[in-house]
Amino acid sequence: MITSSFQTSVAVLALIILHVSALDTFKAAVYEHAVILPNHTETHVSQDDALLLMNRNIDILEIAIKQAAEQGAQIIVTPEDAIYGWKFTREAIFPYLEDIPDPLVNWIPCQDPHRFGRTPVQARLSCLAKNNSIYVLANIGDKKPCNSCDSTCPPNGHYQYNTNVVYDAKGKLVARYHKYNLYSELQFDVPKKPELVTFNTSFGKFGIFTCFDILFHDPAVTLVKDFHVDTILFPTAWMNVLPFLTAIEFHSAWAMGMRVNLLVANTHNVSLKMTGSGIYAPHSPKVYHYDMETELGKILFAEVDSHPRNSLTYPPAVNWSAYATTIKPFPGQKNSFRGFISRDEFNFTELFENAGNLTVCQKELCCHLSYRMLGKEENEVYVLGAFAGLHGRRRREYWQVCTMVRCKSTSLTTCGQPVDTALTRFEMFSLSGTFRTEYVFPEVLLTKINLAPGKFEVLKDGRLVNKNGSSEPILTVSLFGRWYTEDVRSISGRTSNSATTYLIISTLLMIIALQNIVMV
């Protein structure tokens, strides 16, 4: 009886301590790094030469990590490819890779650097976390030996993965994630299935994915919806693409659409249009950085809610089609014309007047816009656009997009082309659409590639509206939707409707070809 009472008391005390030690907020840091690149990425170098280059980059990351710790940050995110760069062949990147074990092995590389072979990069990162008492996320390369008898085993006998690692404030490896959605990364392999990686701290539950992953259901959406993470750590090497996919624009929109904290560290390379890092809360950006003028890195800090769902400012759930499906289409469809944004063919209609109500549709999607300009600039043209379909050259991801966008010139043939400055201000706008997906990301991008924190909001019925009066000059106002189940192949592995059609056609063509062969 005494023993049982003592155990109960200990358990209660432990819960009290855990509750008291849990933090309502934490200080986060992200670092945008100008990577020192190797002279050659297509020729093999020695491990020593590879380590020499990586240490030059880690020297710079070390300064940022120490600065973050001195400023009281509990965690810092560094970018994708920050330690050795990109554009490698499989053979050329191999000397840069290390064997990264599963975190379940309970390993502090700083204290036992040779436990899993040659791991100088992991040891140094671990020591940086331990010596500065801060969580550190870094992006490095993992190699895993495979059996040559396995038909999927690469010729060099190793799988190679684009990998995120996280070390806690004691230097312990607490998370490892292999990137699933690769983007022109021939040096790396795709894991057999998406990895859903989380870890817990006294200041929240964290999830991890990398760069191109953010445009897909797995692992990105699953981590938020099913694993209920508070904050996503997101290293990236993001090349900005107007008008929808600049880093600060889309990443802040994703945080709002998914209602989660997002800590983004981008690489910095002006020649490749890589810039744009930030700390984004579910309701608004906390801090962001966009710099296409200099070659310098940048560290950002912000105080973030540890459990945003418990915050008074946590935004309510949105029914993205509630308003748009209950109103009659506004005039405008008769005056619509076709134009391209990148490779996607939009239906557009021009904003002729200083104020008005317009509708433009494509397939299942109708986009509604109410607006009032402060004064229409004679040399600036805006259009309302709608796109629903498989996106871009890959034709795999299904987009639904409603956008009000500035054209590059007064010629309607330039609508959809990249433009980064504007003069026209809007006193009011309200954009909505008949979306078939719950995954919609609200974007407002201002002149010279700036965000508009606190200047717009999403209503429960799916309208994206401005608030607090007139805006700065606008480049685009968009609702960017991803209808994942209509992708050519859904992330769950089940074939979608589009994929089914594709497979049926492919099968019929194969049957016809075989019949022709038999006839010959």
N, C-alpha and C positions, 0 to 999 in steps of 0.2 A: 504493500500500500504506500509506504514512504517512497520507495523507488519510483512508482508510477507517478506520484504527486510531484516528485523532483523532476522527472522527465517532462511532465506537462509544463511545469514552470519554466524549464529551459527552453522549450519550444515557444512558449508565449513571449519570453524575453527576446528570443531570436527574431520573432516577427516584429516586435517593437523596434529593435535595433535596425532591422531592414527598412522599416517604414521611415524611421527618423533619418537614416542615412541616404534614402532616396532623394534625389534632387529634383526640384520643380523646373529648374532651368539649367542650362549648361552653356559654356562658352565654346564656340566652334571656330576652327580656322580652316581655310582652304588656300592652297598656294598654286598660282599659275606660273608654270616653269618654262623658261626659254631653254630648251634642251640642247646640250652640246652633242652634236651628231658625229658618228664615226665618218672618217674620210671615205670608206668604202663599205657598202652594205651588201654587195653581191660576191665578195671574195672572203674566203675563210681567214680568220685571224687566230692567234694563239689565245688560250684562256687568260694568260697574263696580260696580253694587250687588251682583251675584252674587259678584264677587271679594272685596268688602268682608266679606260674611258668611263666605266660605270662609277668608279670612285670620284671622278671629276664632277659628275652630275650629283652624286650623293653629297659631295662637299657643299654644293649650293643648297640642296635640300636640308642639310644639317643646320645651316644658318636659319632657314625658315622654321624648322622644328624648334630650335632653341628660342627663337623670337616668339613663337606661338606659346611655348611654355612660360616664358617670362611675362607674357601678357595675360596669363591665367587660363589659357585654353586647355580643355580636357581632351580634345581630339583634333587631329589635323589630317586632311585629305590631300594627297599629292596626285599629279595627273597620270593618265595612261601614257605609256611609252616614255616616261620621264627619265628613265635611267639609261636607256640605250638608243632610243629613237625608233625608226620604222623603215619600211621598204626593204626588208631582208629577204633572202632566199631561205629555204629550210636549212640548208647546209651552213650558210653564213651566220645565222643566229645561234647555232648550237653552242658555241663557246660562251655565250652570254647566259645560258640557262643553268639552273640548279634544280636538284630534286627537292621539292617542297612537300613535306609530309602532311598527313591529315592532322588537324589541330588536336584530335583526340589523344595524340601521343603525349600531350602534356610536356611541351618543350619550350625552354628559354634558350634560343640560340646564342645569346650573349654569354651564357654561363657554360654551355656545352656545344661549341661550334662545330665539332667533328662527329657528332652523334649520327648524322645522316650524310656523311661524306663531305665533299668539298662545298661549303656553304658560306663563303666570306660575305656575300651581299646580305644574306639573311642575318648573319651574325651582327653585321654593322647596323642594320635597320633595327634589330632587337635592342642593341645597346643604346641607340639614339632614343628609343621609346623609354627604356629603363632609366637611363641617366637623366632624362628630362621629365620623368614621371608623367607621360602623356601617351594617349593612344595614337598610333601612327598607321595610316593606310598607305601602302605603296603598291605600284604595279610593276611586276617582274615576270620572268619567264620560267615555267615549270617544264621539266622533262620527266617522262615516265617510261621505263623500259617495257617492251612488249615482246611477245613470243613470235618469232619469225614464221612459225607455222600458222599463225593467225592471219587470215587473208586481209584483214584490215590494218595489220601492223605495217607502218611505213618502212621503206627500204633501209633507213639508218637504225632500225630496231628501237625507236623511241616515239612515243606520242609527245607533242610539244603544244603547250597551252599558254595563251595570254592569261595572266593570273594576277589577282589581287590578293595581298596578304594584309592582315591586321595584327599588330602587336599591342598588348595592353600596357598599362603604366609600369608594369614590372618586367616588361620585355618578353612576355609569354606570347606565343603564336595562338591567337584565339579565333582566327577565321582565314579561310582560303577559298577563293572562288575562281573557277575556270570560265572565261568568257564563252558564251554560247552562240551569240549572233555575231559572227565575224564579218568584217567589211574589207574585202580585198586584202586579206592577211594570209597569203599563201604559205607563210612561214609557220603558221599555227594550225592545229587540228581542232575540230569541233568535238566537244564532249558527247558521249552517247546520249545523254539527256540533260536538260537544263538543271543546274544545281541551284537549290534554294537555300542560300546561306544567310544565317542570322547569328547575332551574338547579343548577350544582355550585359548591361552595365548598371551602375547606380543612377545613371542619368538617362535611361531609356533603352529601348530595344532597337537594334540597328539591322538593316539589310544591305546587301551589296550587289551591284551589277556594274557593267562597263559599257560606256559609249553607245554603240548601235543597239545594244539590248533595250534601250529605253523606248524604241519604236515598236516593240513586240510585247505580246501578252506574257510570255514566259522568258525570263523569270520576273520581269518588272512588276506586272499587275498582280501576279500570284503572291508575291512577297507582301504587298500592301493589303490585298483583299483577304487572303487566307491565313497569312502569318501575322497580320496586324502589327507590323513594325511601326515605330514612331518616326524613324529617320532613315533615309536612304543615303548611303555613301556612294558617290558617283565620280570615279576618275574617267577622264575622256580625252581624246585627241580629236576634237570636233572642228570640222571645216564649215564655216558659216555660209549658208545659202539663203538668200532673200527670195521671196518675202516671208516664208513661214518657218524656216529652219536655221535662223541664227541661234547661237547657243543660249544667250541670255533670254531671248524671246521664248523659245520652245521649252527650255528647262524650267523657267518660272511658271509657264503655263501648265506644265506637267505636274508640278507641285500643287498648284491650285486645283487642277482637275482631279487628281488623286487624293487631295486633302492630306498631305504628308510633308514633313520636312525633307528637303533635298539639298545635300551639300555637294557642290560641283567644283571640281578642280580640272581645268582645261590646260593643255599644253599651249605654249605661246610661240607661234611661228607666222609672222606677217605674210611671208611669201605664199604660204598655203592657206591664208585666211583663217588661221587658228588663233582664236582668242575668245574670251567670254567665260568667266567663272562667277560663282555666286553662292550665297546662302539664302535659300528660299523657304519661307514658311507657307502653310496652307492658304493663308489669306492674302499674302503679299510678299514681295522680295524684302529680305532684311538688308542685304548689301550685294552689289554686283560690280563687275569690272569688265569693260570692253575697251581694247586699245589696239588700234591698227596703225599707230603712229610711231611707236618705239619698239625696241627689241628687248625690253626689260621684263623681268618677272614681277609678280605682285602677290602680296599676302593680304587676305581679307579676314576680318573677325566679325562675329555677331553673337549676341545672346539669343538662345533658342529655347522654346518650350520643350522640356524633356518628354512630356506626354501631351501632345497637341490636342488630342481628342478631349482632354479634360479642361482645356482652356476656354475662357469666356469668349475668345475671339474665333473659336473653331467654326468654320463655315458650315451651314446646313447642307444636306444632300440635295442634289439638283436633278429635276426631271427635265432633261435637255430638250425634249420636244413638246412639253406641256403647252406652252404659249403658241408655238408655231402651228400646231395641229388644230387649234381652235379658232383661227382667224381665216378670213378669205384672202386669197393672194392679192397683194397690191398690184397696181398697174406696173408695167415694165417688161413683161415677158415678150410682148410684141416687138419691142425695140432691142431685143437681145441679139448678140453676135458671139461668134466663137473666137477664142484666143487661147494661147498656151502659156502656162506657167511651168517652166522647165519642159518636160515631155507630156504633161497632163493637159488635156483639152478641156477648158472651162467654158461655160456659158456665162457671158457678161451682159450687163446693162448699165448704161452711163448715168451718172448722177448729174442730170442736165441743170437742175435748179439749185438755188441756195438752200432749199429745204424740200423735203418730200418723203414719200413712202413708196418703196419699191419691192418687188419680188422677182427673183430669177430662179429657175428650176433646172435640174438635170437628173434624169432617171427618178429615183425615189426621193430625192432631196430637193426641197424648196427652201430658199433662203429669203428672209424678210428683213428689211432695213427701214427704220425711221431715222431721219437725221435733220440737223439744222446747222449750217455753217455760219460762222461769224461774218465771213465775207469770202466769196468764191474768187480765188486767184485766176486771172484770165489765162495764164500759161500753165495751169495745172488741171488735170482731168482725173477724176476718180470714177471707179466702176464698182458695182456689186457683182460678185462672181460666185458660181456654184460648181462643184466638182464631186462626182460620185463614181468611183471605179477603182480598178487596180492601178497602182501608182508606178510611174516612171519606166525605166528600161527593164527592170526586173519583172514588172507586172505580177507581183506576188502579194503586195500589201494593199488592202482595200481601204481607201480614204473616203471620208465624207467631209468636205470643206465648204464653209461659208466665209466669204471674205469681202471686205471693203478695202480696196487697195488703190494707191496712187499710181497712175501710168507714168512711164518714163518721159513721155512728151505729150503734146496735144494730139498726136496721131494715135488713133485707137489700136493701130497695129503694134504699138509698144506696150499695151496693157499686159502686165504679167512679167515684164522684164525687170531685172533688179534695179532699184533706185534707193538711195540712202539719204536724200534730203527732201524736205517739203516746207511749204510756207502756210498751207491752209489749216486753219483751226476750226474745230467743231464745238459748237455750243452744246449740242446734244446728239447722241447716237444710241440706237437700240438695235442689236443684231440677234437674230434667232434662226433656227432651222428645224426641219422635220427629221431629226436624226433617228436612225434605227439602232444606235449604239449608246450605251451609257458612258462610254469613254470619249469625252470631248474635252479639249484643252483650250482655254480662252487666252487669246493673244492680243496685246495692244503694243505696237512698236511706233515710237516717235522718231522725229527727224534726227539724223546723225546717229542712229542706232542707240536709242535710249528707251528705257522702260518708263512706266507711269505708276509707280507705287502709290496706292491710295486714291488714284484718280478714276478707277473703274471698278465695277463689281459684277458678279453674276447673281441674278435673282433666282429664286427657287424654281420658277417656271421656265428657266433656260435662256432668259434674255441676258445678253452682255451689254451693259449700259455704262455710260460715264457718270461720274458724280463730282460734287464740289465745283461745279461750273465748267468754264471753258477749258479745253485741252491745249497742250503744246501742239505744234504742227504734227499731223499724223501721217505715217507711212502706210500702216495697215491696221485694221481691226478684223480679227479672224476667230472663228470657231473651228478648230482643227479636230476632226473626229477620226477615230480608228475603229473600224468594224472588224474585229479580229476573226470572228467566225466566218467571214467571207473571204479571208485570205486564201490563196491558192492551196495552202496546206495549213490547217489550224495547228496551233502549238501543242494541243493535246495529242496530236498524232492521228486524229480522225480526219478523213478527207472532207473538205468543205464542198459546198455546191459547185463553186467555180472549179475546184480540183476534180470533182466528179465528171463535169463536162469535159475537162481537158483529157482525163483518162479514157473516157468513152471514145472521144474523137481519135486519140492516139491508137486505141485498140482497133477501131474500125479501119484506120489507115494501114495498120499492120496486117489485118486480115486481107485487105485488098491487095497489098503487096505480095503476100504469100500466095494468094490465088493467081496473081500474074506470073509468079515464079513457076507454079505448078503447070499453068497453061503453056508456058514456054517449054 
